[in-house]
Amino acid sequence: MLNVDGLILAAGRSSRMGSANKVEAVLGGKTLLNHVINRLAPQVDQLVINGDSALCGNAGYPLVADALDGFQGPLMGLHSALASDKLGQATYLMMVPCDGPFIPTDLVVQLHEQIMAQDADIACVRYQGFAQPTFSLWHKRVAAAVEQALLVKKFGGFKPLLESLNTVYLDWPEQAVSPFFNINTVDELAEAEALLCR
């Protein structure tokens, strides 16, 4: 293994999915969460899920609840994982969202090469010129900076951290199906189903 733990962000409210939570949304006969687990788990040493036990309790992996009440976004998920005792002893933490079922099976090794080469704090995917911060590898030494960004500076997203910490970017080659396709709506779920049938 590459000295990397894994985190799946699954604590979102799924407000654009209608009455269903995206964690339980089914794509090609499997839930979105299971798709992501199947792709990420073989790439990491220890996998944890940031999510609700009612939705993710049967996934078979340790759960990390948000450290504070009230949904505060994916940055809270990262902070909660880094502050928990559920992670292993790996130096790095790979973070992906539960709604990205097409993540590459070599994503961790590619980002790991980048972060190691420059002893960076973060290695982030960039696709078609746009940063994809929820698909990123973090050195665990950034835990204090993440906590300060969330609890003191009240940052709402990852961009300020990407700018203030030592971040390297991996420009992923463009493909017919984006490996970083996010499913947030019923229409996008249907689009992903069509892509599976190609």
SULKA-V556067 format. One record per run of one state. SS is the DSSP state (@ for helix, = for strand, . for the rest). FROM is the first residue (numbers start at 0). TO is the last residue. If there is no record, write none. Layout:
# SULKA-V556067
SS_FROM_TO ; SS_FROM_TO
This chain:
# SULKA-V556067
._0_2 ; =_3_9 ; ._10_13 ; @_14_16 ; ._17_20 ; @_21_23 ; ._24_24 ; =_25_26 ; ._27_28 ; =_29_30 ; @_31_42 ; ._43_45 ; =_46_50 ; ._51_51 ; @_52_55 ; ._56_60 ; =_61_63 ; ._64_72 ; @_73_82 ; ._83_90 ; =_91_96 ; ._97_105 ; @_106_116 ; ._117_120 ; =_121_126 ; ._127_128 ; =_129_138 ; @_139_150 ; ._151_157 ; @_158_163 ; ._164_165 ; =_166_171 ; ._172_184 ; @_185_195 ; ._196_197
